[in-house]
Every structure is written in C-alpha cells, then in structure tokens.
C-alpha cells in the first residue's frame, strides 16, 4: 500500500495489514519462524509545504526459536513510529556533517510513502535479536541442582583451578 502525499490535504489517515504471503517473505528474510497479527495505523501530517511527518503504531506478533533451547518463543510487540520527510534532504551533506545529528532522522520527501517497506524496516528494528523463554533461568537452576553432589557448580568458573598447582606439583628429592 502506498500513501500518496497530496499537498491539498494536511492530514492523511492510514491503516494497513499485510497479506500472509508478504509476512512469510519477511519472516524468511529476517530469519524468524513466523510473523502474525501485523497491523500499522496512524496518520501523515503536512507540517509545511516541504515537510511531512508520519506518526503511527505498529503491532505484531513474532514466533522465533529460543537461542538457548530452540523451543518456540512468541513475542507480541507494539511500537510507535515517527518518520519525518523533508524536501531539501541532501544525503551527502548529512554524511559530512556530524554536528547536526538531528538531520539523520530525516528522510527524503517523495510523492508516496511505501508502507510495506516501512513495516519491514520496523520489523527488523523491533524483532528481538536473542529471544529466550521467560522461564529459561529457572530451567538452568533446575539442571544445576540435578547434578551429582560431588559436582557442585560454583559461581566462579576458575574455582576448579584453586587446587591445580598442589595436585600437579612434582616432588623432587
């Protein structure tokens, strides 16, 4: 869905839900199991003749594999989106100007805003990089407690070296 920016309107409301085949493509591209319930809504406002601002809300559910157990982890994410489009956006000037960091938040104003592209960018920014099951810390405590009493795990991984020198000392006469 493209939002056509019309200078005769000061506000354009939008609402969009991508189709399932698009969600499958995005899931494959971002290396997740599945995206579902993806919905974006909001409005685009014309501040000045050469500046538009998009304010919206993106909601989605992502199914991923836990980085520890590979079990499925489902996460519901709701995030606010703000994009500023300006006509006089000069990429070379922005790259050479470190003093004006605010300029980095701007994007080039064009005739349309491509919502599927915007959604894909936001999905990639807001999808958890290292998803874990909520109870994963409890699983580790249980597995640690199941070890034999002689193999007690301490919090210091170097504690096994404590008596290393004494055990391996060679006796000389």
HELIX and SHEET records of a PDB file:
HELIX    1   1 UNK A   20  UNK A   29  1                                  10    
HELIX    2   2 UNK A   91  UNK A   96  1                                   6    
HELIX    3   3 UNK A  101  UNK A  105  5                                   5    
HELIX    4   4 UNK A  115  UNK A  126  1                                  12    
HELIX    5   5 UNK A  136  UNK A  145  1                                  10    
HELIX    6   6 UNK A  149  UNK A  151  5                                   3    
HELIX    7   7 UNK A  159  UNK A  161  5                                   3    
HELIX    8   8 UNK A  164  UNK A  167  1                                   4    
SHEET    1   A 2 UNK A   2  UNK A   4  0                                        
SHEET    2   A 2 UNK A 112  UNK A 114 -1                                        
SHEET    1   B 5 UNK A  11  UNK A  16  0                                        
SHEET    2   B 5 UNK A  34  UNK A  48 -1                                        
SHEET    3   B 5 UNK A  51  UNK A  65 -1                                        
SHEET    4   B 5 UNK A  72  UNK A  86 -1                                        
SHEET    5   B 5 UNK A 106  UNK A 108  1                                        
END                                                                             
